[in-house]
Amino acid sequence: MTDQTKPVVGFIGLGIMGASMASNLQKAGYDIVVHDIRREATAVHVEAGAQWADSPREVAERSEVVLSCLPSIESIEAVALGNAGILSGIRKGQAYFELSTSSPDLVKRLYAAFTEKGAHMLDAPVSGGAVGAKRARLAIWVGGDKPTYQRYEPVLRAIGDQPVHVGTIGTGLVTKLVNNCAAQATQAAIAEVFVLGIKAGAEPLALWEALRQGAAGRRRTFDGMIDEYLPARYDPPNSALRIVHKDLMIATDLARDLNVPMRFASLTLADIQEAMLRGWSERDSRSVMLLPQERAGVSVQASAEGIEEILRRDPPAPSDSKRGTLK
């Protein structure tokens, strides 16, 4: 795909994640048309040459492929299907990639509505957090028409280094839900057992450095503790707790619908709900790891300098979306 053949990309939702993705599209040489409920959120993109559109419908009308990255089920539905939504402006053969974590029911409804109009809708949730989005180091899990995915894979590679076509419509979302359940349940287990070590007299940095050399640690299981948990730095968020809460609710609802027991995920969700009730919805999602500390009466906080010194001696995995060195 040359600069002459690059499609005009419509991008809707310029929040923590979307703003970086849109900027990376521009850096890759794509002309973009942008829209956000807050026009000021698009200012940096417009200054860099993006076109502003007054509505999602206008985005679809003025672009060849549309991407959206939105914070809630309600906003996804409104942007796609509402008055002046994407559906009302999309053309036959045009493609729409929804990058958010939606619900299985909504993905099916979107797919049916866009298919009826002769357009392609693909679910394409991302993983990698705000730092990964800024570095274009995102996994993008895509469900839907494979030839359409292949046609626009270069667009996806401008915003993420690991796009994968998973299968039919909805499988991208399923992959994201499985990933998030595994990540959150693992995080909950680490938070609980690390507190045991501190309560028993271990020093946080020494314990963490030692754990990184165990069988699990050598696979970098404990490197999720680097940026928020160990330095006790949960504001501003890399990924807000309310987003993780939404994702775990969707995942456990799906499990109930399919009669799949999810004991660990359900316990993890209970802690997330408790943290939400504390008013932590806009804190980093790892703030839920404070709860085991409170229950045991301990506090975990290590110096940023000490963490960096350990990482200099023993770096994170090259593929780490925040700190890895792969190009």
N, C-alpha and C positions, 0 to 999 in steps of 0.2 A: 504494500500500500504506500504509494508516493504522496507527497504533499498535495499534488494535483488531484489525487483520487480520494484523499481523506474526507470522510463524511462530516457534515456539520453536526455537532453533538448538542443535544438539548440536555441541560442539567437542572434538576429541581431539588431544592433542599440544601442550603449552604450553611449547615450547622458545623459542629466540631469536626465531623468526618467529611461531610460533603464539600466544605470549603477547600480542604486540601486536595480532594480528588479532582475538583474542577480546576484548581490551579495546575495540577499535574497534567491534565489534558491540554491546557494552554501551553505548558512548557514543552509538550510533545508535538506541538504544532497544529493542534486542532482548533478550528473556529468553533466557539460555543455560544449557545443561547441560554441565558440563565433566568431563573425565577425563584423567589423565596417569599414567604409571607412577610418577612422583614426586608424591605428593599435595601436598607443600609448594609445588610449582610453580603450583598453582591457587589458593593462598591469597588473592592480591590480587583475583582474580576473584570468589571466594566472598564476600570482604568487601564487594565492590561489588554483591552480590546474586545472583551465579550459584549454580546448584544443583550440588552434587557428585554424581557417579555412581560407583559402585564398579567398573564395567566398561564396555567399549565396548557390550556388549549393552544395558546399562541406559541408556546415552546414547541409543541408537536407540529404545528403548521409550518414553522420556520426551520426545522431541523430534519435530519435524515434518520437519526436514532436518538431515543430519549432514555436518559438515566434518571432515577430518583433515589434519594437517600433521606428518609423521613423518620421522625422519632416515635410514631405511634400507629396502631392499627387504624385509628380514626383518621389520621392525616393521610395515610396511604390511600384509604378508600376515597376520601374527599378529593385528593389530587388526581387520582386515576379516573374516578367515575362521577364526580360531582359536576355541578354546573360549571361550565368553562373548564372542565377537566381534560386530561390527556386524551381520553377516548373520543371526545367530541371533535378533536382536531387531528387525530391520527389518520393516516392514509393506508390504503390497501398495500400490503407488502412491507410496511414500515415496522420497525422493531422497538420494543419497550423493555428495558431491563430494570427490574425493581431490586435495589441493592439493600433494602432494609430487612429486618427480621419481621416477617408478616405472620399470618396464621394460615394453617392448611385450608380452612374454609374460604378465606379471602383470596388466596392464590387461585383456587379453583374458579371462583367467581370472576376474577380478573381475566383469567385465561379464556373462559367461555365468552366473556363480553368482547375481548379483543379479537378472538378467533372469528366470532360472528361478523365482525367488520372486515375480516381479511387481513388483520395485522397479527404480528407475533408478540406474545407476551412471555418473558422468561423471568423466573425467580432467580436472583443472583445475590444472595446475602454475602456479606464480607466479614472477615475476621482479621484483627491486627491492631485495633484500637486507634486512638488519635495519632499517636506517634507513627504507627505503621502506615496510616493514611498519608501523613505528611511526607514520609520517605518513599511512598509508592511501594510499600512492602506489605501487601494485603493478600490473603487467600480470598478468592472469589469463587463460590460454589454455585454452578449454574444448572438449573433444570429447565428443559424445554427443547425446542426444535434445534437439532445439532447443526444443520447447515447454517442457520441464522447465527448460532454461537460462533461457528467458524468464520463467518463473514465479518463479524464484529470483534473477534478475539483481539486484534491489534488495539482497538479502543480500550478494551478491558486491561490489556497489558500496560497501557499508559497510566493506570491507576493502581494496579496490583501486580506483583511479580509471580503470583501463583493462581491464575485462573484455571479452573477445571470444569469440564462438562461432566456432570455426575449422572444424568439420565433424563427421564421424562419430567414433565412439569411437576413441581413440588419437591423433587429430590434435592434441589439446592437448599431449600428450607429445612428439610429433614436432616441434612448434613450439618447445618448450622445448629440445630437444636441438640443433636447428639454431641457436637463439639462443646457447646456451652454447658450442657449437663455434666460432661466429663471434667471440664475445666473447673466449674464451680464446686463440684463434689470433692475433687482433688485439693482445691484450695481450702475447703472447710476442714479436711482431714489434716492438712499441714498446719493450719492455724491452731487446731486443738493439740496436736502432739508437740508442736514447738513450745506452747505454753507449759506443757509438762516438763520439758527440758529446762526452761527458765525457772519454774517453780522449784525444781530439784537442785538448782544452784549453778546451772551452766550460764555462761556469758553469751549474749545474743550473737555477736560477730563470730566468736570462736565456734559456737555450735553450728551456725550456718555454713562456715567454711568447711567444717568437718563433714557435715551432711552432704555437701557437694562432691565428696570423694567416695561416698557409699555407692552401692549398686544402682540405686535410683538416682542419686545425685549426679552420677557421671552421665546420665541421660538428660541432665539439666532440669529435673523435676522441680528443684527448689529455686530456680532462677526467677520465677514469678514473684519472689519476695523482694527483689532488688529495689524497685522504684517507689513503692508505696509502703509496704508492710515494715520492712526493716528501718527505714528512716522515719516512720510514723508520719508520712506526708500524704494526706488524702484530699487536699484541696490545693488548686482546682482539680477537677477530675480528668483522668485520661479517658475513662468510660464511666458515665454516671450510673449510680446504683439503680435508679429507676429503669434504665434500659435492661440491665441484667434481670431485674425483677420481672419485667414484661416477658423476656425470653424464657425464663424458667416457668412462668405461669403457662405459657403456650405449650412448652414441652411436656409438663406434667398433665395438662389437659389432654393432649394427644395421647399420652400413655394410658390415661383412664379410658379414653374412647376405644383404644385398642386392647384394653384389658392386660396391659403390661405393668407388672409391679415395679415401682421405682422408689425403693426404700431410701437409698442414699440421696437421690435427687429431692425427695420430699423433705427429708431432714434439712438439707441445704436450703431449700426454699423457706422453711420455717425460720431459719436464722435471718435470711434476707428480708422476710416480712417483718421480723422484729426490728431490724435495722431501719426499715422504712418507717415504722411507727415511732422511731426515735427522731424522725425528721431528717434523716440522712439521705434522702432521695437524690439530692444534687451533689453529694460527696462522691468520691471515687468508689467504684464497686467493691474495691478491696477493704473499704471501711468496715464491712461486715466481719472482717477478721479481728476487729477490736472486741467483739462480744466474748470469745473464749478468754481473752485477757481479763476482762471485767469479772467473769465468773470465778476465775482462779485468783484474782487479786494481784495480778502482776502487770507490768508495763514493758512493752518491747520498743526500744528505740536505739538505733545504732548510728554512729556518725557516718555522714556521707563520704568523708575522707577514708574511713576504714573500709567501707564497702568498695570504693574505687581501687584501693590498694590490693584487696583480694582479687578483684577482677583483672587487674594488671598482671598478677601472677598466674591467674587461671581464667582466661576470658570466657564470656558466654559463647553459646553455639553460634557459628557464622550465620545461620539462618534465622536467628532471633530477630523479630520484626522491629524491636526497639533499639537493640545494641549490636546486632550482627554486622558482619563486614562484607557479606556478599553483595555484589553490585546488581 
